C-alpha cells in the first residue's frame, strides 16, 4: 500500500481479484456496468468549523490529506461508499450483517442485512470465492427480477429445502435444486460450505459482502468453513 501525489488530479484504477478472475475467463465475462466511489481514507472529524482563518479553511486539513493508492483487496478498500443522499453527521446509513461466524462442512447458514438510519432495503450479496462455499438462496420481500414463483428457503442443516419464510420469494436453491452462485440480491442470504473433501484437512475462510441497493451502505463478514463439528 502507498500514497498518491495529491498535488495533481490523479485517477488510480486497478482490477480486484474478482475482476482479474473474470478477465481471465474471456468470452465477454468481464463487463463493467456500474462503478462506485468511496472515501475510505477521509477523516471528516478534521472538518474544523472553528478555524481562525474562516470558512475557506474549514476543510483544509481534509483537502491536504494523502490519498491511498488503489489496492485489490476488497476487505481493505472501498468500504465506505459515497452516496447521493443528503445526511447529517451521525445519521449516515450503516449496514450490519448478522449470522454465524462458522459454517460446518456441507451445512448452510443464513445472513441478514440491516441498515440503520435508513428504510428497509434489498442488498447485493457476494462472496469472495466459490472454491469452498457458495450462495444458494436469498429471501426478498418481493419477487426478484425474472423470478415469479416462491421457493423454499434453505436453513442450517436443511440444505435440500425446508420450511419457507412466510411465502417470501427466493432465488436459487439448495444442493438439490437451484444453481450455486457467488452473488445474489435479497434481504437475507444463505451460504453453503462445500463438502469435506473439497475443504480438505483445514478450515477455510470466505468474506461475505453486502451492499445496500438504495443506500449504498456496505459491510463485510468473514466466515470460517469448518472441517470438524
Number of C-alpha atoms within 10 A of each C-alpha: 6 9 11 15 11 13 8 7 8 11 8 10 10 11 14 14 15 16 15 13 13 16 15 11 10 9 8 8 12 15 9 7 5 5 5 10 12 13 15 15 15 15 11 12 10 14 15 16 13 10 13 9 9 10 12 9 16 17 16 14 14 17 14 10 14 15 17 18 16 18 18 16 13 15 16 9 16 19 19 18 15 15 16 8 11 8 11 7 8 8 11 17 19 18 21 15 18 12 16 14 13 17 27 21 23 22 20 26 23 21 20 17 25 22 23 14 14 16 10 15 16 22 29 20 27 21 23 20 16 17 13 19 29 23 28 27 30 29 30 19 16 16 16 17 8 7 13 12 12 16 22 21 28 31 21 15 14 16 22 15 17 14 12 16 14 7 16 17 23 30 27 22 23 24 16 9 12 14 14 19 18 17 20 23 23 26 22 25 30 26 28 29 29 22 15 18 10 14 20 11 11 10 17 19 19 19 16 23 21 32 22 25 15 15 24 22 24 24 19 19 19 16 21 17 25 21 21 11 6
